[in-house]
Amino acid sequence: MELKNPLYKNIGIHVITALFTVEKGTTKVLLVRRTNDPFKGMWALPSGAMYNNELIKDGALRELKEKTGIELDDLTPFRTFDALDRSPLYRMIGVGYIGIIDSQTVEILKTTNKTSNADWFTLDNIPKLAYDHNEILNYAIEKLKERIITTDILKSFFPNGFTLPELQTVYESILNIKIDRRNFRKKMLNVIVDTKKEVNYVGKKKAKLYKFDKKKKDISIF
């Protein structure tokens, strides 16, 4: 590596998080409104430039907390974005992450030093976003669909457990399909465990509470 070579200069890394939730059967993603140039006033995925003294994932977790107030333990990487013109300032490589959260248990910072608003958007109502974030979000949605049928990534939606009807609603919302209830139950009972607890699901109707089986990381419901 020749440090004096100008081709090594003016390059950085953007860390970008697509944070998803499900509210009343509808999948949503968290967006923030920028207050700084470039793209001042536009909505964007929570993101920013990583520091040279941190790991990439740590940078993504830090930026998510700084832009939204949300503190997570982990994120899932899904793709690198390296178009030469991603940023009008200088060359920036984008590294995308996926996060999942129960929106009912968190409080979002509406304003920060670099944002003037933050809100959940349904996937069919996404505005034109800053940078290439529309493209990044589209890739994130496809990766989320892929991962929910092969991993236990949805466990973050239900830290205290779930009923089978609740879980089926999440799958149907994200995949945008209808799933046969009996087939879904048959598949899921292979990868979830009964907590021996019951909760009120609809009115006074009792339903069993389940959790994902920690011993089974790889699953397939189709």
N, C-alpha and C positions, 0 to 999 in steps of 0.2 A: 504494500500500500504506500503510495507516494503522497505524503501529507500535503505537499505543495501543489498537487494537481488540482486545478480549479473545478474539475468535475466532481470532487468530493465535497465541495462547499455548498451552503444554502440548501440543505436537505434535512427534513425532520419527519416525525411520526405523529400522525393523528390517531387517537384512540377513541372509538365511536361505539356507543352502546344502544342497542335496540332493546328497551325494557318493556316487556309485555305483561298484561294482566287480563283477567276475564271478569266482567261485571254483568250480572244478570244474564249470563249466557252469551255475551258479546265480547269479542276479543278487542283489546285496545293496546295502543303503544304510547309511551310517554314522550312528549315533545317539549322543547323549551324555545322561547323567543329571544333572539340575540339582541344585544344592545351595542355591540361593537362592529366596526367594519373588519373584514368584508362581510357582506350580506346582512348589514344592520337592519333590524326589524323583522327579519324572516324567521320562520320556525325551523328547528333543526333537531336532530337526535342529540342527546347529551354527549358532548365530545370536547376534545381539546388536545393540545400538544403535550406529549409526555416529556418528563424531565430526563436528563442524562444520568441521573443517579437512582433510577427506579426501573423495575421490570415492567414489561409492557402491560401485563394484566393489572399490576399495582397502579399503573398510571390510569387505566380505565376505571378502576374502582375509585380512585381519588377524584377524577373528573366527574364521575357520576354523583359523588357526594357533594362536591363543590357546586355543581350546577343544579342539583335537585334536593339536596339534604338527605338523600336515601343512601344508607350504608349497607352494603351487601358483603357477604363473606366470599362469594365466588361469582364468576361469570364464565360463559362458554364461548371460546373463539370460534368464528365460522368462516371468515374469508379475509384476504388481503386485497386492497384496492390501490393500484399503482399507476393510474392514468397520469400522464405528464402534466396535465393542466388541472389537476384536482383543486389546487389553491392558486388564486391570483397573486399571492405574495411570493412564494417560492415553492420548490418541490417538496410535497408532503405525501408520504406513504400512509394510507389509511388501513388500520387494523380493526375489523369489526368484531363485536362481542354481543352475545345474546344474554339477557337476564329475564327472570320470571319472578313475579312477586304478587302477593295478595294485597291488592290496593286498599283494602279495608283496614289494614293494620299499620299503614305508614302515613306520615304527614309529608307533603311535598312543599319545599320552599318555592313560593311563587316568584320571588325576586332575589337576585344575587348581584354580585358586582358586575357580572357579565350577561345576566338574563333579566328580562322584564316580566316574564310569565312562564308558567309550566302547567301543562294539562294533559289529560288522557284523550287520545283521538281514536275513533273507530277506524278500522282498516279501509273502509270504503269512503272515508272523508278526510284523506290526507292532503294537506295543501302542498304547493310547490315549496320544497325545502332548500335550505342553504347547501352549498357545495354539491356533492353528488349523493346526498343523503336519501333521495327518493330511490335511487338505484340500490343503495346499501340496504334500505329497509325492505325492498322487494326480495333481495337475496336472503335477508334475515327471516322473513316470513316463510320462504320455502324451506330453509334450514330448520326452522321451528317445527314445521309440519313433519319433516323427516325424522327429527329427533323424538317427538312425542310418541311415535309408534315403535321406536327401537330402544328407548332409554327411559329412566325414571325422572326425567328433567322436570316433570310437572309436580314433583313433590313440594317444590317451593310455593305452589299455590295453596297447599294444605298442610301447614306446619303442625296442626293439631289433629290431622286425620280428615277423612272424607267419607261421605256415603257414595254408593255406586251411582245413584242418579246424578249427584253433583259432579262426579268424575266424568260421567258420560256427557253431560252438558258441556264441559270444558273441551273434550275431544271433538264434539260436533261443532262447537264454535270455531275452534282453530282450523280444523280440517274442512269446514264448510260443507259437511255432509250429514246425512241422517244414518244412524247406526242402529241395527236391530238390538233391542234390549237384551234378549236372551243370549244371543251370540256374544255380545259385549261382556255380559256377566260371566259367561263360560271362559272367555279368554282371560279376563282380568283376575279371576280367582286363582290363576296360576302364578301371578306375580305380586299379589297383595296379601296382607295378613289381617285377620280379624283381631281388633283390639279388645274384644269382649265388652265393648261399651256401646250404648245406644244414644241417639240424639233425636230431637224432634225435627223432622225434615219438612213435612207439610202439615201445618196446623199442629194437631196433637198426635199425628202419626209417627210412630217410632221407626227408626232405620238404623241398621248396624253401621258402626264406625270402623273404617279400614285405614291402613297405612301401606305404603309400598314396602315390599320385602327387601331389606337391605342386602340380603345375600344374592339377590337377582338383579344385577345392574343392566343386563341386556334383555330386552323384552321384545315381543312382537304381537300386536293385537290384530294384525291382518294377515 
